Amino acid sequence: MSKELENLDKSYVLSTYARNYVNFKKGINATLYDENGKDYIDFTSGIGVVSVGHGNKQVANAICEQVNNITHISNLYVIEPQAKLAQQIAKLSGYDVATFFANSGAEANEGAIKIARKYGETKFKKKKYKVITLEHSFHGRTITTVKATGQQKFHSPNFAPYPDGFSYDTTIDDIYNSIDDETVAVMIELVQGEGGVQPFEKAAIQELAKFLKQNDIFLIVDEVQTGVYRTGEFLACNLYEIEPDIITLAKGLAGGVPIGAVLTKHKDIFEPGDHGSTFGGNYLSTAAGLAVVNILENYKNSGKLDETIIYYEKKLNEVYERNRDIFLDSVGLGLMRGLRVKDEKTLSDIIKKSLEEGVMVLKAGKNTLRLLPVLTISKEEIDEGFKRLENALSKIS
Ligand SMILES: *Cc1c(COP(=O)(O)O)cnc(C)c1O
């Protein structure tokens, strides 16, 4: 890649990421092309975001049509695509929910925590405000959601003090003992994403959901990564057959346009003035979101999503079985997959070599190779991507 662009980035963009210097110019579904015309199979979908593929014409056309007309007015006026997207979310979730729109996953989780806190303040004689989350969770990068995140490495004293009222448990079973009369909510991912692609057991989650309901404690499910068909159903909650009080979405919802969503069946906790956002749910993001969920609804109903998941799993397991000297375990659900690598050094070598071989993969937790392919990835792209991954593996000592 040209040194000039690398220097621009290094001089003018604050350095908060371990950047790869590849200059992508074009994308078609799960294939990307850099400035030299080299192609890459994208097993990351921009960290679970570009759910319907790069350069998706239906989404692009919906966005163009919308922004040629109106991009933004403000939430002081009704926004037609926002109302329609909220309706689609309720329909596809199967739950009787209303939605608040934000701009990111962290912001969606902030909204969820605010709903729970208001419930805890107004519903009980003695205020309840504590939120229990799990170790290895990830809930965002704002001061509050980073505190909600159960990973010590994110709680740097540089950013202290953090808000009170968050604690972390190691397992689902530990939650029962941590609950006290000030606990207002438990917030979990059903498959921990950033923490290492770790799905929880269905029976344990169902039991927890039941217990929380009986005790009037909110269950908040962070589906920022698992949501919008990533695990095979519209929501991972559908797969786990639970009905939480609050669900958050973001990553895959609008095909790359920033969006966040807080879904709740408690439609009257928030009143006008309680919460808001300048950009949240504007014409641009919700027109994009509407196009994305419509595409994916058809894709799921036609059986193609399930077919893609089965094919991807089959190829993944072949690679896993052939490389048991490198991989310890194969984990995940749907198109949210992980391969546990024997050590951290080997994992970073694999990620680097994979990019050289023309396949993009992710890291999660300490030693998990994470795969979040475009949901509409083709069989040819799957074959080619795994071929390149194995080429990379063959060059690892
Ligand atoms: C990515 C992620 C977030 C944070 O989303 P942002 O859009 O980066 O704020 C929160 N929760 C989960 C489970 C995530 O995967």
The ligand as an SDF file (V2000), in Angstrom:
LIG
                    3D

 15 15  0  0  0  0  0  0  0  0999 V2000
  -19.6350   -4.7060   19.3340 C   0  0  0  0  0  0  0  0  0  0  0  0
  -20.4150   -4.9390   20.5570 C   0  0  0  0  0  0  0  0  0  0  0  0
  -20.8370   -3.8690   21.3660 C   0  0  0  0  0  0  0  0  0  0  0  0
  -20.4240   -2.4500   21.1060 C   0  0  0  0  0  0  0  0  0  0  0  0
  -20.9520   -1.9510   19.9150 O   0  0  0  0  0  0  0  0  0  0  0  0
  -20.4000   -0.5490   19.3250 P   0  0  0  0  0  0  0  0  0  0  0  0
  -21.2670   -0.3200   18.1260 O   0  0  0  0  0  0  0  0  0  0  0  0
  -18.9560   -0.7360   19.0070 O   0  0  0  0  0  0  0  0  0  0  0  0
  -20.6060    0.4630   20.3690 O   0  0  0  0  0  0  0  0  0  0  0  0
  -21.6370   -4.1560   22.4510 C   0  0  0  0  0  0  0  0  0  0  0  0
  -22.0140   -5.4220   22.7340 N   0  0  0  0  0  0  0  0  0  0  0  0
  -21.6210   -6.4680   21.9770 C   0  0  0  0  0  0  0  0  0  0  0  0
  -22.0770   -7.8390   22.3340 C   0  0  0  0  0  0  0  0  0  0  0  0
  -20.7970   -6.2640   20.8740 C   0  0  0  0  0  0  0  0  0  0  0  0
  -20.3990   -7.3030   20.1480 O   0  0  0  0  0  0  0  0  0  0  0  0
  1  2  1  0
  2  3  1  0
  2 14  2  0
  3  4  1  0
  3 10  2  0
  4  5  1  0
  5  6  1  0
  6  7  2  0
  6  8  1  0
  6  9  1  0
 10 11  1  0
 11 12  2  0
 12 13  1  0
 12 14  1  0
 14 15  1  0
M  END
$$$$
